[in-house]
Amino acid sequence: QTKKDTIKKVNDILFDPLSNTELKTTNIQAITSNVLDGPATAEVKGDIIQEITNIVAGSSLEAQDQAAIVKGVGETIATHSDTSVSLPNKALIMASAEKGIAESKTNLPDRELMTKGLVDGIYEGKGGPEITKAVSSGIDNSNINDSEKEAL
């Protein structure tokens, strides 16, 4: 499954007028899980997940809905089997997930809400401190200005 196919699926889910936020979240969690289970390197998986969170952040959905979907992504990464994706790789992927949010063109309060959603997802998924710290690393490594980094 190519990155392009994955992104198209995400867009189709987000823009499906007949599916509610819960259904969108479940479907995007399934895609996230498929990416994590794929044969690609952690870097490539991170790139794809970064693209997913970036698309969610850039969508026309309400901020609360975006945050709910991103929370689902965070939880999916945190709960993913450690044998399938090692802890350091999970942290790397989580940093990418946050980078996708941080670098989105959406306004700062909405990005803050989504960052909180991602962290909530990690907690729900019982992710450890390494994974939680990765969110900060994603913010630090993003190409946004310092005052925005500080806010997130």
N, C-alpha and C positions, 0 to 999 in steps of 0.2 A: 504493500500500500504506500503510494508515494505521498510526499508532503502535500502536493497539490490536491490530491484526492481527499486527504484528511481535512484540509482547509475548506474545500468545497462543502464537505459534509457538515462542518461546523457552521458555516454560513447558512446552509439549508435549514439546519436546526434552529438557529437564532432567528431567522426571518420567517419561520413557519407560523402563520397567524393562528393556526388551530391548536398549537401546543402551548401549554401554560409554562410558567417558570420551573415548576417541579419537573415536568417532563423534559424540558430543555436541559435542566441540570443533570438528570439521569442519563440522557443521551450523550451529553458532553463528557460525563464521567466515564461512560463506556468507551468513548473514543480515546480518552486520556489513558485508560487502562490498556487499550489495544496498542497505543504508542509505547507505553512502558514495557509491554510484553514483546514488542517487536525486536528484530535482530540488530537494529541500528546501535551505534555507540551512544553513550550517555550524552555526549555533546550534541549529537543530531537529535536525540529525543528531547533534549533541553530546548533546542531551536524550534522544534515543532510545537512544544508546549508553550513556549514564549509567544509564538504566532497565535496559538489558540487564545491565550489570555489577552493578547493585544486586540484580537478581533472582538472578543466579548466586551472589552473596555471601550472599543470604538463603535460598538453597536448603538442603535437608537433606543435600546431598552432602558427602562427606569434604573437609576443607580442601585436601588435595593435589589432589583432582579439581577443586575450584573454581579453584585456582591454575593448573592446567593449561588450563582453559577460558579464563580471563582472559588467560593468556599468549597463547593463540591470537587473542584479540581484539586484544591489543597488537601482535602481529605483523601481523595483517591491516591495521590502521590504518597501521603503519609502512611496509609494502610497497605500499600502495595508490598507484596512479599519481599523480604530482605534477600531471599535467595535469588529472586529474579532481578532485582535492582539493589545493589549494595548501598549501604548508608551514605558513603561519600558521594555516590552517584545520585542518590535521592536528593541530597543537599544541593548538588550542582543543578539538578533539574528544577528544584524549588526556587533557587536563585533566578533561573531563567523565567519561571512563571511570574515572579514578581517584577522582573525587568520588563516583561511584556505589558504589565499594568503601568509601571512607572513611566515608561516611554510612550504611552498612548497619548493621543492628542486631547483626551477628555479633560474636563476641568479638575483642578486639584482636590476639592472636597469629594468628588466622585472616586478619584484614584485612592484617596485616603480610606474611603468606605470599602473599596475593593481590596486594598491591602489588609484591612482589618478582617475582611471576609476570608482571605487566604490564610491568615494566621488562625482564625477561628476554626477553619477546616483542618489545620494541622493539629490543633488541640483535640478536636472531635476524633481525629484519626489516631490519637495518642502518639503523635510524632514527637521525637525527643528534641532536646535543646539544639542539637546540630542542625536539624531541619528548620527549626524556628529561626536560628541565627542566619540561615541561608537567605531568609527574606531580606534581612539587613544588607547582606552581601549583594543581593540583586539590586537593591536601591543604590548602594555605593558604586556599583559597576555600570549603572545606567547613565545615559547621556543627558541628564536633566540638570538644572542649575542647583546650586547648594541650598538655597532657601527651600526649594521643592524637596530636595533630599531630606532636609531637616524636618519638614512637615510630615513626610511619609515615615 
